[in-house]
């Protein structure tokens, strides 16, 4: 049986991580939590500590702020269900590590990174993988090119993960709904009719 991918998305502080943690807790077998945040300041250290306190001691925690494509296969081999929290911070770290590249190259490298992550998940069977990611596309167009690149990367990352996901959950103000089952699927149309 193929591994099951789930995407949990929403705005900042919407309750999506708490929902994702409860979803992971409902799965059977060994559980892993992949944390992508880096404690670069006091506020982030406190935020990371609050997340740690919520997790059961039985969950295996892996801190992977970079290099998830290289690590995900090994983590999946020792667990049944994985929560990756979150793609938003992971790709923020990714962009900062590739700041010397042209913006279009960073976008291409980010998509390649995501492709490797997704292929690694699809290469194993019977796993449950939950991604948490912020929905960034509902605000204004950012003024600087790097922030627009980040927003574009996250929009495409979220779309690709959602396409592969069996379920997509959206959280607003602590209320979560499943979106994939509600999606509208239109027939393909030829370009000249648009």
C-alpha positions in Angstrom: 0.0 0.0 0.0 1.3 3.5 -0.9 2.2 5.9 1.8 -0.5 8.4 2.7 0.4 12.1 2.5 -1.7 14.7 4.4 -1.3 18.5 4.2 -2.4 20.7 7.1 -2.3 24.4 6.1 -3.7 27.8 7.3 -2.5 31.1 8.5 0.0 31.8 11.3 -1.2 30.9 14.7 -4.4 29.4 13.2 -4.1 26.1 15.2 -2.8 24.0 12.3 0.2 22.6 14.3 -2.0 21.5 17.2 -4.5 19.9 14.8 -1.6 18.1 13.0 -0.2 16.8 16.3 -3.6 15.4 17.3 -3.9 13.8 13.8 -0.4 12.2 14.2 -1.4 11.0 17.7 -4.4 9.2 16.1 -2.2 7.0 13.9 -1.0 3.6 14.9 2.7 2.6 15.3 5.8 4.6 16.0 5.7 8.3 15.5 8.3 10.9 14.4 8.2 14.6 14.6 10.5 16.5 12.2 11.1 20.0 13.4 12.4 22.5 10.9 12.7 25.6 13.1 16.0 27.1 14.2 16.3 28.8 17.6 17.9 32.0 16.3 16.4 34.3 18.9 14.8 34.2 22.3 11.2 34.3 21.0 11.9 31.4 18.6 13.5 29.4 21.4 10.4 29.9 23.5 8.1 28.9 20.6 10.2 25.7 20.0 10.0 24.9 23.7 6.2 25.2 23.7 6.0 22.7 20.8 8.4 20.3 22.6 6.3 20.4 25.7 3.1 19.4 23.7 4.8 16.3 22.2 4.6 12.9 23.9 7.9 11.5 25.1 7.3 8.4 22.9 7.5 10.4 19.7 11.0 10.5 18.1 12.0 14.1 17.4 14.4 14.9 14.5 15.6 18.5 14.1 16.1 19.0 10.4 16.2 22.7 9.5 18.1 21.8 6.3 18.8 18.7 4.3 15.4 17.0 4.6 15.7 15.5 1.2 18.8 13.6 2.4 17.2 12.6 5.8 13.6 11.8 5.1 14.2 8.3 3.7 16.2 7.2 6.8 13.5 8.7 9.2 10.7 6.9 7.3 12.6 3.6 7.6 12.4 3.8 11.4 8.8 5.0 11.9 5.3 4.5 10.8 3.9 8.0 10.9 5.8 11.3 10.5 4.8 15.0 11.1 6.9 17.6 9.3 6.4 21.0 11.0 6.8 23.0 8.9 7.5 23.4 5.2 7.2 27.2 5.6 10.2 27.4 7.9 12.1 24.7 6.0 12.0 26.6 2.7 12.7 29.9 4.5 15.9 28.2 5.8 16.5 26.8 2.3 16.3 30.2 0.6 18.6 31.8 3.2 21.2 29.0 2.6 21.0 29.7 -1.2 21.0 33.5 -1.0 24.1 33.7 -3.3 22.0 32.3 -6.2 19.9 34.2 -8.6 16.2 34.2 -7.6 15.1 32.1 -10.5 17.8 29.5 -9.6 16.6 29.4 -6.0 13.1 28.7 -7.1 14.3 25.8 -9.3 16.5 24.4 -6.5 13.6 24.5 -4.1 11.4 22.6 -6.5 14.1 20.0 -7.0 14.4 19.7 -3.2 10.7 19.1 -2.8 10.7 16.6 -5.7 13.4 14.5 -3.9 11.4 14.7 -0.6 8.2 13.6 -2.3 10.0 10.8 -4.2 11.5 9.5 -1.0 8.0 9.3 0.6 6.6 7.6 -2.5 9.5 5.0 -2.4 8.3 3.5 0.8 4.9 1.9 1.6 2.4 2.0 4.4 3.6 5.2 6.0 1.6 8.2 7.1 3.2 11.6 6.4 1.7 14.9 7.6 3.1 18.2 6.3 2.3 21.5 8.0 2.6 24.6 5.9 1.4 28.2 6.1 -0.9 29.6 3.5 0.9 32.7 2.4 -0.9 33.7 -0.8 -3.8 35.6 0.8 -2.0 38.8 1.5 -0.7 41.7 -0.5 2.1 41.3 -3.1 5.4 41.8 -1.3 7.5 44.8 -2.2 10.9 43.1 -2.6 11.9 40.4 -5.0 13.2 37.9 -2.4 10.0 38.0 -0.5 8.0 37.6 -3.7 10.2 34.6 -4.6 9.6 33.1 -1.1 5.8 33.6 -1.5 5.9 32.0 -5.0 8.0 29.1 -3.8 5.6 28.4 -0.9 2.6 28.6 -3.2 4.0 26.0 -5.6 5.3 23.8 -2.7 1.8 23.8 -1.1 0.1 23.1 -4.5 2.4 20.2 -5.2 2.0 18.7 -1.8 -1.8 19.2 -1.9 -1.9 17.4 -5.3 -0.1 14.4 -3.9 -2.1 14.4 -0.6 -5.0 12.2 0.2 -6.4 14.9 2.5 -5.8 18.6 2.7 -6.9 20.3 6.0 -7.3 24.1 6.3 -7.3 25.7 9.7 -8.8 29.1 10.5 -9.1 30.4 14.1 -8.7 26.9 15.5 -11.4 25.4 13.2 -10.2 22.8 10.7 -12.0 21.6 7.6 -11.0 19.0 5.1 -10.6 20.8 1.7 -9.7 18.1 -0.8 -13.0 16.4 -0.7 -14.7 19.7 -1.4 -12.6 20.7 -4.4 -14.1 21.5 -7.7 -12.5 19.6 -10.6 -13.1 21.2 -14.0 -12.7 19.3 -17.3 -9.5 20.1 -19.3 -10.0 22.9 -21.9 -8.1 23.9 -24.9 -6.0 27.0 -24.6 -7.8 28.8 -27.4 -11.1 28.7 -25.4 -9.6 30.6 -22.5 
